[in-house]
Amino acid sequence: MAARTKSTKDRPSYRCTECGWQTAKWLGRCPECQAWGTVEEYGAPAVRTTAPGRVTNSALPIGQVDGRQATARSTGVPELDRVLGGGLVPGAVVLLAGEPGVGKSTLLLDVAAKSASDEHRTLYVTGEESASQVRLRADRIGAIDDHLYLAAETDLAAVLGHLDAVKPSLLILDSVQTVASPEIDGAPGGMAQVREVAGALIRASKERGMSTLLVGHVTKDGAIAGPRLLEHLVDVVLSFEGDRHARLRLVRGVKNRYGATDEVGCFELHDEGITGLADPSGLFLTRRAEPVPGTCLTVTLEGRRPLVAEVQALTVDSQIPSPRRTTSGLETSRVSMMLAVLEQRGRISALGKRDIYSATVGGVKLSEPAADLAVALALASAASDTPLPKNLVAIGEVGLAGEVRRVTGVQRRLSEAHRLGFTHALVPGDPGKIPAGMKVLEVADIGDALRVLPRSRRREAPRDEEDRR
């Protein structure tokens, strides 16, 4: 009986490295978290005790700790400094993730050249391209500097060897999924390899006081590929977003131990490289001498930055029994809600049997509810073929009862609209301090907002005999 107990105890067990689920036999896929290749063998835990060791640095009162060692150094790209909270902190590890072709390598090569100097060398390690390919891109965007070193490596030991030889202040690795350690089993990009490579580079960064920028891949759902542990280990996680058919690129802070995560950096990608946009609102506007039916302007907040964007709508007679509803840059569900509110609360019946197309200008995506009022007015303007007044912006969330609700940052939105020359605004009640010289109309519901359209040309449909009287 004792022998049987000992044999059972020594039998190998298997555990999922992602969720901790345990089993007596190996499986290719964890039944608990549905992850592939995460079930690994582990032995019975041995009982160990750790004796107190030698202290490397004595504990100090927090007021005596030198905070100058965590002073940020500018990257040379103001828009990236905005998101990072002032720049790169020595010893900080930053993970930049984005879809293929969005411009990650172009941005980081520009950062590598602008941050390199006599006192601060930069090492750019590429694992996805050859050194000659990176050189061609550097010639195209003007990222040539004598203190910028370039290496093409996929072996972790070789990367660490380059650190000893160059002694850089900034390391850029493109990308962390392409580098592997020969001491760890598994292909590059696997969970074990990514964990080992990231851990080794983080230790090197902390020991040397070297800032590190890691490029990460994303899955088809937009999440960062690899183990979730990677995001917990690094100090800053940035998301690089943008439509490959548009010029605008946005860098958002997902995690930042040195600053806020509600800042957004705006960039424009063009043939000569990528440049920061201190005032990106011009990408989302179409300047016209006279207003056009079906257009309305709004002010959206990207983090804490207000951006003026234009919403366009077009309605045409439908040739099929089920009218089309097409959107671009807008959420289809929000547009459908605005159509229902206009028909039921605004008493506009010209939308039900017509094809409706709605879009934004410049590739911007409007997902916050503050754009509801602008979408509703653009649809109503297109249905009545009546342009809205010139230099008008609309800000507010529209509920299913037709009420216009308050949104955050109304004063910042109005200040941005006033700075760009807009003189009139439709906002919910109690907007706060209004910029001097700007006329603001407070609206309580969608009916009040529709009064800005000339009644002589508005297409309205009476609902009953009482309305006809």
C-alpha positions in Angstrom: 0.0 0.0 0.0 2.8 2.3 0.8 4.6 1.5 -2.4 1.4 2.2 -4.4 1.1 5.6 -2.7 4.7 6.5 -3.5 4.3 5.5 -7.2 1.1 7.7 -7.5 2.9 10.6 -5.9 5.9 10.4 -8.3 3.7 10.1 -11.4 4.2 13.1 -13.7 1.5 15.7 -13.8 0.7 18.4 -16.4 -0.4 21.9 -15.9 -1.6 24.8 -18.2 0.8 27.7 -18.0 -2.0 30.2 -18.8 -4.8 29.3 -16.4 -3.2 26.7 -14.1 -5.6 23.8 -15.0 -4.0 20.4 -14.1 -4.3 17.0 -15.5 -2.7 13.6 -15.3 -1.9 13.3 -19.1 -0.7 15.7 -21.7 -3.1 17.5 -24.0 -2.5 19.7 -27.0 -5.2 22.1 -26.0 -6.3 23.2 -22.5 -10.0 22.4 -22.0 -10.3 25.2 -19.5 -8.9 28.3 -21.3 -8.9 26.8 -24.9 -5.3 27.8 -25.4 -3.1 25.6 -27.6 0.4 24.3 -26.6 0.2 25.6 -23.0 0.0 22.2 -21.2 3.5 21.4 -19.8 4.8 18.7 -17.5 5.9 19.7 -14.0 7.1 17.6 -11.0 5.9 17.5 -7.5 6.9 20.8 -5.8 9.8 20.4 -3.4 9.6 22.0 0.0 12.3 24.7 0.1 13.1 27.6 2.4 15.0 30.7 1.4 17.5 32.0 3.9 18.0 35.8 4.3 20.7 37.0 1.9 23.0 39.9 1.6 21.2 43.2 0.9 22.5 45.0 -2.2 21.0 48.4 -1.5 19.9 49.5 2.0 16.3 50.6 2.4 15.9 54.4 2.7 13.1 56.7 3.7 11.2 57.5 0.5 12.0 61.2 0.9 15.8 60.4 0.6 15.5 58.4 -2.7 17.0 60.2 -5.6 14.2 60.7 -8.2 16.5 62.3 -10.8 17.4 58.8 -12.1 13.8 58.5 -13.4 14.0 61.7 -15.4 12.6 61.3 -18.9 14.7 62.0 -21.9 13.0 63.3 -25.1 12.8 60.9 -28.1 13.0 63.8 -30.5 9.4 63.1 -31.6 7.1 65.4 -29.6 3.9 63.4 -30.4 5.5 60.2 -29.0 6.8 62.2 -26.0 3.2 63.3 -25.3 2.1 59.7 -25.0 5.1 58.5 -23.0 4.6 61.3 -20.5 7.6 63.4 -21.4 10.0 60.9 -23.0 11.9 57.7 -22.3 13.0 57.0 -18.7 16.4 55.3 -18.3 15.8 51.6 -17.7 12.2 51.7 -19.0 10.9 49.0 -21.3 8.2 50.0 -23.8 6.1 47.6 -25.9 4.7 49.0 -29.2 2.1 46.8 -30.9 0.1 47.3 -34.0 -1.2 45.7 -37.2 1.2 44.8 -40.1 1.9 47.7 -42.3 0.7 50.4 -40.0 4.1 52.1 -39.7 5.7 50.7 -36.5 9.2 50.2 -38.0 9.1 53.6 -39.8 8.2 55.4 -36.6 10.8 53.7 -34.5 13.6 54.2 -37.1 12.8 57.9 -37.0 12.9 57.8 -33.2 16.3 56.0 -33.3 17.9 58.6 -35.5 16.5 61.6 -33.7 17.4 60.3 -30.2 21.0 59.4 -31.1 23.8 61.7 -30.1 27.4 61.8 -28.9 26.4 60.9 -25.3 23.5 58.6 -26.2 24.1 55.9 -28.7 21.1 54.0 -30.2 21.2 50.3 -31.3 18.5 49.2 -33.7 18.2 45.4 -34.0 16.0 44.0 -36.7 14.9 40.4 -36.8 12.4 40.7 -39.6 14.4 42.5 -42.3 18.0 42.6 -43.5 20.3 45.4 -42.6 20.2 46.7 -46.2 16.4 46.8 -46.2 16.5 49.0 -43.1 19.2 51.2 -44.6 17.0 51.8 -47.7 14.1 52.9 -45.4 16.5 55.1 -43.4 17.6 56.9 -46.7 14.0 57.4 -47.7 12.9 59.0 -44.4 16.2 60.7 -43.6 17.1 58.6 -40.6 20.9 58.6 -41.0 23.1 59.3 -38.0 26.7 58.4 -37.1 25.6 57.4 -33.6 22.8 55.0 -34.8 24.0 51.4 -34.9 22.2 48.8 -36.9 22.3 45.0 -36.6 20.2 42.1 -38.0 20.0 39.3 -35.4 17.5 36.7 -34.4 19.6 35.1 -31.6 19.2 36.4 -28.1 22.9 35.7 -27.2 24.0 37.8 -30.2 21.7 40.7 -29.2 23.2 40.7 -25.7 26.7 40.6 -27.3 25.8 43.8 -29.3 24.8 45.5 -26.1 28.3 44.8 -24.6 30.0 46.1 -27.7 27.9 49.2 -28.5 26.8 50.2 -24.9 23.7 52.0 -26.2 21.4 54.3 -24.2 18.4 53.2 -26.3 17.7 49.7 -27.7 15.1 49.1 -30.4 14.1 45.5 -31.1 11.9 44.8 -34.2 10.4 42.5 -33.2 10.4 40.5 -30.0 8.6 37.6 -31.7 11.5 37.0 -34.1 14.3 36.6 -31.5 14.9 33.2 -29.8 17.2 31.8 -27.2 19.0 28.5 -28.1 18.6 27.4 -24.5 14.8 27.3 -24.7 12.9 24.7 -26.7 10.3 26.0 -29.1 10.1 28.1 -32.3 10.6 31.9 -32.2 7.4 33.6 -31.2 6.2 30.8 -28.9 5.2 31.6 -25.4 8.3 30.2 -23.8 10.6 32.0 -26.2 8.8 35.4 -25.9 8.9 35.1 -22.1 12.6 34.3 -22.1 13.6 37.0 -24.6 11.6 39.7 -22.9 12.8 38.7 -19.5 16.5 38.8 -20.6 16.1 42.2 -22.2 14.3 43.7 -19.3 17.0 42.6 -16.9 19.6 44.1 -19.2 17.7 47.3 -19.4 17.4 47.7 -15.6 21.0 46.8 -15.0 22.4 49.2 -17.6 19.9 52.0 -17.2 19.1 51.6 -20.9 15.7 52.4 -22.4 14.3 49.7 -24.6 11.6 49.8 -27.3 10.1 46.4 -28.2 7.9 45.9 -31.3 5.1 43.4 -30.7 2.8 41.6 -33.1 -1.0 41.5 -32.7 -3.6 38.8 -33.3 -6.4 39.0 -35.8 -8.6 40.3 -33.0 -6.2 43.2 -32.4 -4.8 41.9 -29.1 -1.0 41.7 -28.4 0.3 38.3 -29.5 2.1 36.1 -27.0 1.6 35.5 -23.3 -0.2 38.1 -21.2 2.8 38.1 -18.9 4.6 40.2 -21.5 2.3 43.2 -20.9 2.7 42.8 -17.2 6.5 42.8 -17.3 7.1 45.9 -19.4 6.7 49.4 -18.1 4.8 51.0 -21.0 2.4 49.4 -23.5 1.5 51.5 -26.6 -1.0 50.7 -29.3 -0.3 51.9 -32.8 -3.6 52.3 -34.7 -4.7 53.4 -38.2 -6.3 52.4 -41.4 -3.8 51.5 -44.0 -5.9 53.4 -46.6 -5.7 56.6 -44.6 -2.9 58.9 -43.7 -3.7 59.3 -40.0 -2.0 57.1 -37.4 -2.7 57.2 -33.6 -0.5 56.0 -30.8 -2.5 55.3 -27.6 -1.1 54.5 -24.2 -2.6 51.3 -22.8 -0.3 51.1 -19.8 2.2 53.6 -18.5 4.1 53.5 -15.2 5.5 57.0 -15.7 2.5 58.9 -16.9 -1.2 59.0 -17.8 -2.8 56.7 -20.3 -5.3 59.1 -21.7 -2.9 60.9 -24.1 -3.0 60.2 -27.8 -0.2 61.0 -30.3 -1.3 61.8 -33.9 1.0 61.1 -36.9 0.7 61.4 -40.7 2.2 58.6 -42.8 3.4 59.6 -46.2 6.0 58.7 -48.8 8.8 60.5 -47.1 8.2 58.8 -43.7 6.0 59.7 -40.7 5.6 63.1 -39.1 3.8 64.2 -35.9 0.6 66.3 -36.2 0.3 68.9 -33.5 -3.0 70.1 -35.1 -4.5 67.1 -36.9 -8.1 68.5 -37.2 -7.4 69.7 -40.7 -7.3 66.0 -41.9 -10.9 65.5 -41.0 -12.4 68.7 -42.4 -13.5 69.8 -45.9 -13.4 73.6 -46.3 -16.2 74.8 -48.6 -17.4 78.3 -49.6 -21.0 77.3 -49.1 -22.5 74.6 -46.8 -23.7 71.4 -48.4 -26.7 69.3 -47.4 -25.9 66.2 -45.4 -22.8 67.4 -43.6 -22.3 68.3 -40.0 -19.3 68.9 -37.8 -18.6 67.6 -34.3 -15.7 67.6 -31.8 -14.5 64.2 -30.6 -12.1 63.5 -27.8 -9.1 61.2 -28.5 -7.8 60.7 -25.0 -7.6 64.3 -23.7 -7.1 65.8 -27.2 -10.1 67.4 -28.9 -10.4 66.8 -32.7 -12.9 68.4 -35.0 -14.4 65.8 -37.4 -16.9 66.0 -40.2 -19.9 63.6 -40.6 -21.5 63.2 -44.0 -24.7 61.5 -44.9 -26.4 60.9 -48.3 -29.9 59.6 -48.9 -31.2 58.4 -52.3 -34.3 56.6 -53.5 -34.0 52.8 -53.1 -34.3 50.5 -56.0 -34.7 47.4 -53.9 -37.3 46.3 -51.3 -34.8 46.5 -48.4 -33.0 49.8 -48.4 -29.3 49.9 -47.9 -27.6 51.1 -44.7 -23.9 51.7 -45.3 -21.5 53.3 -42.8 -17.8 54.1 -42.9 -16.0 55.4 -39.8 -19.2 55.2 -37.7 -20.8 52.4 -35.7 -23.7 50.9 -37.7 -25.7 50.3 -34.5 -25.4 54.0 -33.5 -26.5 55.2 -37.0 -29.5 52.8 -36.9 -30.5 54.2 -33.5 -30.3 57.8 -34.8 -32.5 56.8 -37.8 -35.1 55.4 -35.4 -35.0 58.5 -33.2 -35.4 60.8 -36.2 -38.4 58.9 -37.5 -40.1 58.5 -34.1 -39.1 61.6 -32.2 -38.2 64.0 -35.0 -41.1 63.0 -37.1 -39.1 62.6 -40.3 -40.5 59.8 -42.4 -38.4 60.3 -45.5 -35.7 58.0 -44.2 -37.5 54.7 -44.0 -37.6 53.7 -47.7 -34.4 55.4 -48.9 -30.8 54.1 -49.2 -28.7 55.8 -46.6 -24.9 56.2 -46.6 -23.0 57.8 -43.8 -19.3 58.3 -43.3 -16.6 60.4 -41.8 -13.9 62.4 -43.5 -10.2 61.6 -43.4 -10.5 58.0 -42.1 -11.3 59.0 -38.5 -13.4 56.6 -36.5 -16.1 58.1 -34.3 -17.2 55.7 -31.6 -18.1 57.9 -28.7 -21.7 58.9 -28.1 -20.8 62.6 -28.3 -21.1 62.4 -32.1 -24.8 61.2 -32.0 -26.2 64.8 -32.4 -23.9 65.4 -35.4 -25.0 62.1 -37.0 -28.7 62.9 -36.5 -28.4 66.4 -37.9 -26.4 65.1 -41.0 -29.1 62.5 -41.7 -31.9 65.1 -41.2 -30.1 67.6 -43.5 -29.6 64.9 -46.2 -33.3 63.8 -46.0 -34.6 67.4 -46.3 -31.9 68.4 -48.8 -31.2 71.5 -46.6 -27.7 72.5 -45.5 -27.0 73.3 -41.9 -25.8 76.8 -41.0 -22.2 77.6 -41.8 -19.6 77.3 -39.0 -21.8 75.1 -36.9 -20.7 72.2 -34.7 -22.9 69.8 -32.8 -22.0 68.0 -29.6 -24.1 65.7 -27.6 -25.4 62.2 -26.9 -28.9 61.4 -28.2 -31.1 59.0 -26.2 -33.9 56.7 -27.5 -36.4 59.1 -26.0 -35.0 61.9 -28.1 -33.3 63.7 -25.3 -29.8 65.3 -25.8 -27.6 64.2 -22.9 -24.4 65.8 -21.5 -21.0 64.5 -22.5 -17.6 65.0 -20.9 -15.2 67.7 -21.9 -17.7 70.1 -23.4 -15.6 73.2 -22.6 -12.5 71.7 -24.2 -14.5 70.8 -27.3 -15.9 74.3 -27.6 -12.5 75.8 -27.1 -11.1 73.7 -30.0 -14.0 74.6 -32.3 -13.6 78.3 -31.5 -9.8 78.1 -32.2 -10.5 76.7 -35.6 -13.0 79.5 -36.4 -16.4 78.0 -35.7 -18.8 80.5 -34.4 -22.0 78.5 -33.6 -22.5 75.3 -31.6 -25.4 73.0 -30.5 -24.7 71.5 -27.1 -26.7 69.9 -24.2 -27.8 72.0 -21.3 -25.3 73.6 -18.9 -22.2 73.6 -21.1 -20.1 75.6 -18.6 -17.8 78.5 -19.6 -18.4 79.5 -23.3 -15.5 81.0 -25.3 -15.9 84.7 -26.0 -17.5 85.5 -29.4 -19.0 82.0 -29.8 -22.8 81.6 -30.0 -23.9 78.4 -28.2 -27.5 77.1 -28.4 -28.5 74.7 -25.6 -30.9 72.0 -26.9 -32.9 69.6 -24.7 -34.1 67.1 -27.3 -33.8 66.3 -30.9 -36.8 68.5 -31.8 -34.9 71.6 -30.5 -31.9 70.6 -32.5 -33.9 70.1 -35.8 -35.1 73.7 -35.6 -31.7 74.9 -37.0 -32.9 73.5 -40.4 -35.2 75.9 -42.4 -38.7 74.7 -41.9 -39.7 75.6 -45.5 -37.6 72.8 -47.0 -37.7 70.2 -44.2 -39.5 67.0 -45.2 -41.8 66.1 -42.4 -44.6 63.5 -42.4 -47.6 64.1 -40.1 -48.4 61.1 -38.0 -52.1 61.5 -37.4 -55.1 63.7 -37.9 -54.2 65.9 -34.9 -50.8 66.7 -36.6 -52.6 67.6 -39.9 -54.8 70.1 -38.1 
